[in-house]
Amino acid sequence: MAKVRVNGFTLSIDGYGAGPNQDLKNPLGIGGQGLHTWMIETKTFREGHLGEVGGTTGTDNDITIRSMENIGAWIMGRNMFAPSRGPWPDDGWKGWWGPNPVYHCDVYVLTHHAHPSLVMEGGTTFHFITDGIHSALERAKAVAGDKDVRIGGGASTIRQYLQAGLIDEMHLAISPILLGSGEHLLSGIDLLSLGYECTEYIPTDKAMHVVITKQ
């Protein structure tokens, strides 16, 4: 059965999914790039996202492959799509990923400000949703069909779907760094009361991977 899932969302030891002061030079906030060492060094990420040859194999690479399987649509927050805030500037911004983004399916971007859809190379189309998380999920499920809907970042977007009990499965990677401040994922959220439990635990040299499933 199709799921609503989170994959590969990386946290610092102190629970932050991005560092402070996100901007064009620091899309993941100050220090945030260090969260994703476990993924960035893998063969799958380097070949599929960077167009490079080589990279590590093993468990982290296997988890990276798994995170991209059976996805029919994505949902992400505006902060994951763009560095700007408020009304959309007339700057031609089309995301961080170049003309052929890595998604290759419909992506629904949560925003408070209307924006026309963007059709990109490789089958990716960004749609901008102004009427909330439920509307975005309804549209994503309709497009995904029998495939899964993946909830991307940032932390605020995942928090909204978690608090609404709409995420079926969540894979978190805990990276061995401290950020001190930034975008915290689970502060004030009682996962047990929401019906979630840890169903998988995989330690690697670069991260601790856990899967949390709604029962």
C-alpha positions in Angstrom: 0.0 0.0 0.0 1.2 3.5 -0.8 2.8 5.4 2.1 3.4 9.0 3.1 7.0 8.9 4.2 10.1 10.9 5.2 13.5 9.6 4.1 17.1 10.7 4.7 16.1 13.6 6.9 19.3 14.2 8.9 19.5 15.7 12.4 22.4 16.8 14.5 22.8 15.1 17.9 21.0 18.1 19.5 18.0 17.6 17.1 18.5 20.3 14.5 17.7 19.6 10.8 19.4 22.8 9.6 21.7 25.3 11.2 21.0 29.0 11.9 20.9 31.8 9.4 19.9 30.0 6.2 20.6 32.1 3.0 21.9 31.7 -0.5 25.4 30.9 0.7 24.3 28.6 3.4 21.1 26.8 2.2 21.3 24.5 5.2 22.2 27.2 7.6 25.6 27.7 9.2 27.2 24.3 9.8 24.2 22.5 8.3 26.2 21.0 5.3 28.1 18.8 7.8 24.9 17.0 8.6 24.8 15.1 5.3 28.4 13.7 5.1 26.9 10.1 5.4 24.9 10.7 2.2 27.1 13.1 0.2 30.0 10.6 0.1 28.0 7.7 -1.2 28.3 6.4 -4.8 24.5 6.8 -5.4 24.5 10.5 -4.4 27.7 11.4 -6.2 26.7 9.7 -9.5 23.0 10.6 -9.3 23.1 14.1 -7.9 26.5 15.5 -8.7 27.2 13.7 -12.0 30.5 12.4 -10.6 32.1 9.0 -10.7 32.9 6.9 -7.6 31.9 7.3 -4.0 31.4 4.9 -1.0 29.3 1.8 -1.1 28.0 -0.2 1.9 25.1 0.5 4.3 24.9 4.3 3.9 24.8 3.9 0.1 22.1 1.1 0.4 20.0 3.5 2.6 20.4 6.3 0.0 19.2 4.0 -2.8 16.2 2.9 -0.6 15.3 6.5 0.1 14.7 7.1 -3.6 12.6 4.0 -4.4 8.9 4.0 -5.3 8.3 7.8 -5.1 5.4 9.1 -7.1 5.4 12.7 -5.8 7.1 15.0 -3.3 6.0 17.7 -0.9 8.5 20.3 0.4 8.4 23.6 2.2 9.3 26.9 0.5 12.5 27.1 2.5 13.7 23.9 0.9 12.9 25.3 -2.6 14.3 28.9 -2.3 16.3 31.2 -0.1 13.8 34.1 -0.4 11.0 34.9 2.0 7.8 36.8 1.6 6.3 37.6 -1.9 8.2 35.9 -4.6 11.0 38.1 -6.1 11.1 38.4 -9.9 14.6 36.8 -10.1 13.9 33.7 -12.2 14.7 31.3 -9.4 13.9 27.7 -10.2 15.3 25.8 -7.3 18.8 24.7 -6.1 19.1 21.8 -8.6 19.6 23.3 -12.0 17.5 22.7 -15.1 17.1 19.0 -14.5 16.2 18.5 -10.8 16.7 15.2 -9.1 13.0 14.6 -8.4 11.6 13.4 -11.8 8.0 13.7 -10.7 5.6 16.4 -9.5 6.8 18.3 -6.5 4.3 20.4 -4.3 5.9 23.4 -2.6 4.1 24.8 0.4 4.0 28.6 0.4 1.9 31.5 1.5 2.4 33.3 -1.8 1.0 32.3 -5.2 3.5 31.3 -7.9 3.0 29.7 -11.4 4.0 26.1 -11.8 7.5 25.4 -13.1 8.0 22.7 -15.7 11.6 21.5 -15.6 13.7 18.9 -17.6 13.5 15.2 -16.6 9.9 15.1 -15.7 10.0 17.4 -12.6 7.2 20.0 -12.3 7.1 22.3 -9.2 3.6 23.3 -8.1 3.1 26.0 -5.5 0.4 25.3 -2.9 -1.1 28.1 -0.9 -4.0 26.4 0.8 -2.2 24.1 3.3 -0.7 20.7 4.0 -3.9 18.7 3.4 -4.5 20.2 0.0 -0.9 19.5 -1.0 -1.1 15.9 0.2 -4.4 15.3 -1.6 -2.9 16.5 -4.9 0.3 14.5 -4.3 -1.5 11.3 -3.6 -3.7 11.7 -6.7 -0.6 12.0 -8.9 1.4 9.3 -7.1 -1.2 6.6 -7.5 0.2 3.4 -6.2 3.5 5.0 -5.4 4.6 6.8 -2.2 4.5 10.5 -1.4 7.8 11.7 0.1 7.8 14.6 2.5 11.0 16.6 2.1 12.3 19.4 4.3 12.5 21.5 6.0 11.8 20.7 9.6 8.7 22.9 9.7 7.1 21.0 6.9 7.8 17.6 8.5 6.6 18.9 11.9 3.2 20.0 10.4 2.6 16.6 8.8 3.8 14.7 12.0 1.5 16.8 14.2 -1.4 16.0 11.9 -0.6 12.3 12.1 -0.2 12.1 8.3 3.2 10.5 8.0 3.3 6.7 7.9 7.0 6.1 8.1 10.0 8.4 8.9 13.7 7.6 8.3 15.9 9.9 10.3 19.7 9.9 10.1 21.5 11.2 13.3 24.8 12.8 12.4 27.5 13.1 15.0 27.7 16.9 15.1 26.3 19.6 17.2 24.6 22.7 15.8 23.4 24.5 18.9 20.6 26.3 17.1 18.6 26.3 13.9 15.6 24.3 12.7 14.6 21.8 15.5 12.5 18.8 14.3 10.9 17.2 17.4 10.8 19.8 20.1 7.3 19.7 21.7 6.2 16.7 19.6 5.1 13.5 21.5 5.7 10.8 19.0 4.4 8.1 21.3 1.1 9.9 21.9 0.8 10.3 18.1 1.1 6.5 17.7 4.7 6.2 16.4 7.4 3.7 17.4 10.9 2.9 16.4 10.9 -0.1 14.1 14.4 -0.1 12.7 17.9 0.9 14.0 21.0 0.8 11.8 24.3 2.3 13.1 27.0 3.2 10.5 30.4 5.0 10.7 28.8 8.3 9.6 25.3 8.2 11.2 22.8 6.4 13.2 19.7 5.5 11.1 16.3 5.0 12.7 13.0 4.3 11.1 9.9 5.5 13.0 6.6 4.0 12.0 3.0 4.9 12.7 1.1 2.0 14.3 
